[in-house]
Amino acid sequence: MMSSFIDKKYINLVSGQLSRFKWKSATLANCRCPICGDSQKNKTKCRGYFYEKSNSFFYRCHNCGYGSNVKNFLSKVSPSLVNEYEVESFDEKFSGRKRRKKEEVTMNFKPFLSKKKGVFKTVKVTTLDEDHPCRKFVEERQIPDNWKSKLFYAEDFNEFVSFLIDDTTSYPKEERLVIPFLDEKENIYGVQGRRLNNAETPKYFTAKEKGTDKLWFNLWGVDPDKPVMIVEGPIDAMFLSNAVAMVGSGAVTDLPERLKQSEVIYVLDNEPRNKQIVSYYEELINRGVKICIWPDSIRQKDVNDMVLSGKTSEEVEQIILSHAFDGLQAELKFNSWRRV
């Protein structure tokens, strides 16, 4: 289509003025942002993106948040090209082709998200139709209302990640529930994509910015002066009043600085037949930390499954608090649990 062709032509014409400009795909280009100058400490940082939407190209910087169509971008960076761009666009509109309605770039900036790291290529779960697979998944998992508005849907998870994070590898080109990880300034520094169907791809894919060590979900949403429950997955953490989720096995041994003075209770999955899970239990008990040893009456695998079985979040939390042990008591309870 001509409009996309013209936009791309002028992006290429101005590309000589853009530091580290590169086409990542036919519809996505990356460069250092000429508006804010991008990172002054790291000259390889490239957080400006041209991307196609509805047969037009738009520009967005993930550092300063500046966004515009190609014409407005040219007026900022190369005013001499604006007149030529307008002439070609005018000719296209009156050459017998259907004129398209100008579309603004829609951004899902919300108070809990940073305006530097808005979520691209996503839709809030709460705005989806009730019969949409992602909306149905969230409802069926009984995710609490206060978390629903913080979750997103991406039709193409790989495309979404390429907009959010500068250094990416290959992620599945499939629809996924998007769970954002926020830092203390409410910037998104990582995301987890949850599979919605029974595809052969892994259930979870986690993406994070280069240089990020480990991901902790809801780390800045808990009160460190109260007992903090550390669970294995973000969805489980959503059901508890003061919980974080560790992502990755290394998180078992490396407590984040914010929680080092807190009373923490590790809450692992209830899987006594899973060798890896059992090894985590043993490691934590040997370190002398508090850990929940599930009673024989609990048969469900994790917190979410317990809620789905009919228990309230408050009941599950009370079970955790009343079955948190350390030292010799934890070892005795663990030996009984693993024989179940």
Helices and strands as residue ranges (DSSP letters): H 2-14, G 15-17, E 22-25, E 28-31, E 48-53, E 56-61, E 67-69, H 70-77, G 79-81, H 82-93, E 123-124, G 125-127, H 133-140, H 145-148, E 152-154, H 157-164, E 176-182, E 188-195, E 204-208, E 215-217, G 219-221, E 228-231, H 234-237, E 243-247, G 249-252, G 257-259, E 264-267, H 275-287, E 290-292, H 303-308, H 313-322, E 324-325, H 327-337
